[in-house]
Amino acid sequence: MKVSIHWLQNYFDKPLPTAEVISDAYTFHAFEIDEAAGDLLDVKVLPNRAADCLSHRGLAKELSAILNIPIKADPLRDPLPAFPTTEKLSVSIEDPQQCLRYMGALVTGVKVGSSPAWLKTALESVGQRSINNIVDATNYVMLNIGQPLHAFDANKITQQDGTYSIRARNAHEGEKMVTLSGDELSLTLATAVIADAHTDIALGIAGVKGGKRAEVTADTVNLIIEAANFDGTSTRRTAQALKLFTDASTRFQNRPSPELVAYGMRDVLAIIAEVAGGTLEGVVDEYPARPKVAPVQVSRTRINGLLGSAFTTEQIVDVFHRLDLPTGVEGDVFTVTPPLERVDLTIPENLIEEVGRIIGYDQIPATPFSKVEEKPDQSRFRGIERMKDQLVAEGFIEVSTQSFATKGDITLANPLDKAKPALRTSLEENLTEALAKAKYNAPVVLPPNVKPKLFEVGSVFPKEGEYMELRMSERVPEWGEAVGTVDNLSVANLEEYGNDYQPKRHGLSSFKPFSLYPFISRDIALWVPSGIAAADIEKSIRENAGELLLRFDKFDQFEKEGRVSYAFRLVFSSMDRTLTDEEINTRMEAISGALAASGYEVR
């Protein structure tokens, strides 16, 4: 969220420190700062705190707690007014699980125009464009306390018997709506909309964006103000499905408290009265189920035990006081009643985290681990590694596959892959799959007509108990029948055989990463006069193939009637793009032309 330090200053009598100090305070105690430029901070608010900290008020409260600087006023602690009611507006909710609360206000006789300088400056300081005094008022309140709002032109909504009627409902299948930005969207049954209940015409997408039909313009004189709370999951899915992500949807998908709705309505009505005049006819509040706030308890013993700290009761109470968390203390047990905006405080661990981060994890002394006196037994590791060295020396390539299989003695309740819901009892299934995939990539690493040889060492999980297995795609001939259990070795067998075996010494070559893009292979055969070596032809081919040539292998050679036939396989690859047949064909034509110019017959 983009945050104006000047805006934050409105919450404090004492001058705030520099932007650098504020950035460090947030970084070490609450949030990362993605960018800091002059008066503007881009604060990375994590989802667990987005319900209250996607707002200047929430971030001011955090700064107050971190720096231990009191704020001069808190809009969420001021009492709410007794809103006047009206018979000229009604509100209904089709699904209380999708729309948790809906407040509507009817305001008549407003004058829509440019916003005053203070309002424009505030919005522009965080990169928002001023639109008009009504829309700007709704945006200001959202950025200030975190409650999204919307204003409808009441004269564009049907009135029956002197009453407007707003309904929160699910969209009809195939229903369309034009947004404020002019885009026509096709809605589904899963989309929640705000509609004119008299005509059933959609006026806006709930929690995401308003519609063009009831847009506030310079001609607007009467308003219906919406302050509501929509289900976070439904809002997120709608925004994703429509590819329509807004400041409002970002806040609703993080589930702010429905209690915040009334504070948003109070503040926006006050600003509209100041900047646009008008008369408040009344407010309607549909609130099917108020959430219950459950106190959370945690002991000092539990706090210090989990953090590895030695904080006193006084230090812990001070943290809760700085965070404005009503707290009772009995013995070493703290009972905290979360305020309306702190929907993230539900379990003792949440409170422990608050204590740790506000005091500072750097204030917790480091505790050294006890030294391990006995040296660990490395025989198992050494045995397995010697076995692996031998297989590599024999031309095998090691693979490592998942521990899951289509069938097994142990079935997982929540598998990562539904196609493989069991723990493997053998390495055979996954190794077979790996071999099949390896054949497609063999031309990149192996000469023609050489099939890949794979092996794997890993745990298997039969009902008799877990053990280590070695499996190979083919046997090593020199091992013979004496090692008949090579396809199913226990840990003991691996250690015993590995300790007796000294692997062959084989040279090491430098590693080059494989390309993430597909390779292309081409074969070329030609007749040359007897006495022409394959190396001479290779030089000509490489010069004309260019830098994309990855491998060059001779796979056939024979003599007939004083001539020699050679056949080569060329593998082309790029590290930064997918090659096309056209560019490789061009290179093959250049190769063929050069060979023909040398007097060779390309077949």
Long-range contacts (C-beta under 8 A, 24 or more apart in sequence): 1-42, 1-43, 1-45, 1-53, 1-54, 1-55, 1-59, 2-40, 2-41, 2-42, 2-43, 2-126, 2-127, 3-40, 3-41, 3-42, 3-43, 3-56, 3-59, 3-126, 4-39, 4-40, 4-56, 4-122, 4-125, 4-126, 5-39, 5-40, 5-41, 6-39, 6-125, 7-56, 7-122, 7-125, 7-126, 7-144, 8-56, 8-59, 8-60, 8-63, 10-56, 11-56, 11-57, 11-60, 11-64, 11-71, 11-72, 11-73, 11-74, 12-60, 12-64, 12-69, 12-70, 12-71, 12-72, 13-72, 14-69, 16-63, 16-69, 17-67, 22-63, 25-63, 25-66, 25-67, 26-59, 26-62, 26-63, 26-66, 28-360, 28-362, 29-62, 29-66, 29-357, 29-358, 29-360, 30-62, 30-66, 30-357, 31-62, 39-125, 40-125, 40-126, 40-127, 47-254, 48-344, 49-344, 50-250, 50-251, 50-254, 51-146, 51-254, 51-255, 51-256, 51-257, 51-341, 51-343, 51-344, 52-146, 52-256, 52-341, 52-342, 52-343, 52-344, 53-146, 54-146, 54-250, 54-251, 54-254, 55-142, 55-143, 55-144, 55-145, 55-146, 56-143, 56-144, 56-145, 57-144, 57-145, 57-146, 58-145, 58-146, 58-341, 61-323, 61-324, 64-322, 65-319, 65-322, 65-323, 65-324, 65-358, 66-358, 68-322, 74-324, 75-144, 75-145, 75-263, 75-267, 76-145, 76-260, 76-263, 76-339, 76-340, 76-341, 77-324, 80-262, 80-263, 80-266, 81-266, 83-262, 83-265, 83-266, 83-282, 83-283, 83-285, 84-280, 84-281, 84-282, 84-283, 85-282, 85-283, 85-284, 86-281, 86-282, 86-283, 86-284, 87-162, 87-163, 87-282, 88-162, 88-163, 88-164, 88-281, 88-282, 89-163, 89-164, 89-165, 89-166, 89-224, 89-281, 89-282, 89-284, 90-163, 90-164, 90-165, 90-166, 90-197, 90-284, 91-165, 91-166, 91-167, 91-168, 91-284, 91-285, 91-286, 92-165, 92-166, 92-167, 92-168, 92-197, 92-286, 93-167, 93-168, 93-286, 93-288, 94-167, 94-168, 94-169, 94-170, 95-168, 95-169, 95-170, 95-192, 96-288, 96-289, 97-231, 98-168, 98-170, 98-192, 98-206, 98-230, 98-231, 98-234, 99-168, 99-192, 99-206, 99-228, 99-229, 99-230, 99-231, 100-229, 100-230, 100-231, 100-258, 100-287, 100-288, 100-289, 101-228, 101-229, 101-258, 101-261, 101-285, 101-286, 101-287, 101-288, 102-166, 102-168, 102-226, 102-227, 102-228, 102-229, 102-261, 102-285, 102-286, 103-226, 103-227, 103-228, 103-261, 103-262, 103-265, 103-283, 103-284, 103-285, 103-286, 104-166, 104-224, 104-225, 104-226, 104-227, 104-283, 104-284, 105-223, 105-224, 105-225, 105-227, 105-265, 105-269, 105-280, 105-281, 105-282, 105-283, 105-284, 106-154, 106-164, 106-222, 106-223, 106-224, 106-225, 106-280, 106-281, 106-282, 106-283, 107-222, 107-223, 107-224, 107-225, 107-269, 107-272, 107-278, 107-279, 107-280, 107-281, 108-154, 108-221, 108-222, 108-223, 108-278, 108-279, 108-281, 109-221, 109-222, 109-277, 109-278, 109-279, 110-134, 110-220, 110-221, 110-222, 110-223, 110-272, 110-276, 110-277, 110-278, 111-221, 111-276, 111-277, 111-278, 112-216, 112-217, 112-218, 112-219, 112-220, 112-221, 112-276, 113-218, 113-276, 115-275, 116-275, 119-271, 119-275, 132-216, 132-218, 133-272, 133-275, 133-276, 134-216, 134-220, 134-223, 134-272, 134-276, 135-216, 136-275, 137-268, 137-271, 137-272, 137-275, 137-276, 138-225, 138-268, 139-247, 140-271, 141-264, 141-267, 141-268, 141-271, 142-247, 142-248, 142-251, 142-264, 143-247, 144-267, 145-260, 145-263, 145-264, 145-267, 146-251, 146-256, 146-260, 146-341, 147-227, 147-251, 147-256, 147-260, 147-261, 147-263, 147-264, 147-267, 148-207, 148-247, 148-248, 148-251, 148-252, 148-264, 149-225, 149-226, 149-227, 149-264, 149-265, 149-268, 150-194, 150-204, 150-210, 150-225, 150-226, 150-248, 151-216, 151-223, 151-224, 151-225, 151-226, 152-203, 152-204, 152-210, 152-214, 152-216, 152-223, 152-224, 152-225, 152-226, 153-214, 153-215, 153-216, 153-217, 153-220, 153-222, 153-223, 154-214, 154-222, 154-223, 154-224, 155-220, 155-221, 155-222, 156-213, 156-214, 156-215, 157-196, 157-198, 157-203, 157-214, 157-224, 158-196, 158-198, 158-199, 159-198, 160-198, 164-198, 164-224, 165-196, 165-197, 165-198, 166-194, 166-195, 166-196, 166-197, 166-203, 166-224, 166-226, 167-194, 167-195, 167-196, 167-197, 167-200, 168-192, 168-193, 168-194, 168-195, 168-206, 168-228, 169-193, 169-195, 171-202, 175-202, 177-202, 177-204, 177-205, 177-211, 177-213, 178-211, 178-212, 178-213, 179-205, 179-209, 179-210, 179-211, 179-212, 179-244, 180-209, 180-210, 180-211, 180-212, 180-215, 181-209, 182-212, 185-242, 185-244, 188-241, 190-234, 190-237, 190-238, 190-241, 191-238, 191-241, 191-242, 192-230, 192-231, 192-234, 192-235, 192-238, 194-226, 205-238, 205-242, 205-244, 206-230, 206-234, 206-235, 206-238, 207-234, 207-235, 207-238, 207-248, 207-249, 207-252, 208-235, 208-238, 208-239, 208-242, 208-244, 208-246, 208-248, 208-249, 209-244, 209-246, 209-248, 209-249, 223-272, 223-278, 225-265, 225-268, 225-269, 225-272, 227-261, 227-262, 227-264, 227-265, 227-268, 228-261, 229-256, 229-257, 229-258, 229-260, 229-261, 255-343, 256-341, 256-343, 257-291, 257-340, 257-341, 257-343, 258-287, 258-290, 258-291, 259-290, 259-291, 259-340, 259-341, 260-340, 260-341, 293-337, 293-338, 293-340, 294-346, 295-335, 295-336, 295-337, 295-338, 296-335, 296-336, 296-337, 296-338, 296-345, 296-346, 296-347, 296-348, 296-350, 296-351, 297-333, 297-334, 297-335, 297-336, 297-348, 298-333, 298-334, 298-336, 298-348, 298-351, 298-352, 299-332, 299-333, 299-334, 300-332, 300-333, 300-334, 301-332, 302-348, 302-352, 303-351, 303-352, 303-355, 306-349, 306-352, 307-352, 307-355, 307-356, 307-361, 307-364, 308-364, 308-367, 309-356, 309-359, 309-363, 309-364, 311-355, 311-359, 315-359, 316-355, 319-354, 319-355, 319-358, 319-359, 320-351, 320-354, 322-358, 323-354, 323-358, 325-354, 379-495, 379-499, 380-491, 380-494, 380-495, 382-495, 382-498, 382-499, 383-494, 383-495, 383-496, 383-497, 383-498, 383-499, 384-457, 384-468, 384-494, 384-495, 384-498, 385-498, 386-498, 386-499, 386-501, 386-502, 386-503, 387-457, 387-470, 387-494, 387-497, 387-498, 387-501, 388-455, 388-457, 389-503, 390-476, 390-501, 390-503, 390-504, 391-455, 391-472, 391-476, 392-506, 393-503, 393-504, 393-506, 394-453, 394-476, 395-453, 396-453, 396-454, 396-455, 396-472, 396-473, 397-438, 397-452, 397-453, 397-454, 397-455, 398-454, 398-455, 398-456, 398-457, 399-431, 399-434, 399-438, 399-454, 399-455, 399-456, 400-456, 400-458, 401-427, 401-430, 401-431, 401-433, 401-434, 401-456, 401-458, 402-430, 403-458, 403-459, 403-461, 405-429, 405-430, 408-461, 409-461, 409-462, 409-463, 410-461, 410-463, 423-461, 424-460, 424-461, 425-460, 425-461, 425-462, 426-460, 426-469, 426-471, 426-488, 427-456, 427-458, 427-460, 427-469, 427-470, 427-471, 428-471, 430-456, 431-455, 431-456, 431-471, 431-472, 431-473, 435-473, 441-514, 441-519, 443-519, 443-521, 443-551, 443-569, 443-571, 444-514, 444-519, 444-550, 444-551, 444-571, 444-573, 447-553, 447-555, 448-553, 448-555, 448-569, 449-555, 457-494, 467-491, 468-494, 470-494, 513-575, 515-573, 515-574, 515-575, 516-575, 517-573, 517-574, 517-575, 517-576, 517-577, 517-578, 517-579, 518-578, 518-579, 519-550, 519-571, 519-572, 519-573, 519-579, 520-571, 520-572, 520-573, 520-579, 520-581, 520-584, 521-569, 521-570, 521-571, 521-572, 522-569, 522-570, 522-572, 522-584, 522-588, 523-567, 523-568, 523-569, 523-570, 524-567, 524-568, 524-570, 524-588, 524-591, 524-592, 524-602, 525-556, 525-565, 525-566, 525-567, 525-568, 525-602, 525-603, 526-565, 526-566, 526-595, 526-600, 526-601, 526-602, 526-603, 527-563, 527-564, 527-565, 527-600, 527-601, 527-603, 528-563, 528-564, 528-566, 528-600, 528-601, 529-562, 529-563, 529-564, 529-599, 530-559, 530-562, 530-563, 530-564, 532-564, 532-600, 534-566, 537-566, 537-568, 537-595, 537-600, 538-568, 540-591, 540-594, 540-595, 540-598, 541-568, 541-570, 541-591, 541-594, 541-595, 543-594, 544-587, 544-590, 544-591, 544-593, 544-594, 545-570, 545-572, 545-587, 545-591, 546-587, 548-572, 548-573, 548-574, 548-579, 548-584, 548-587, 565-603
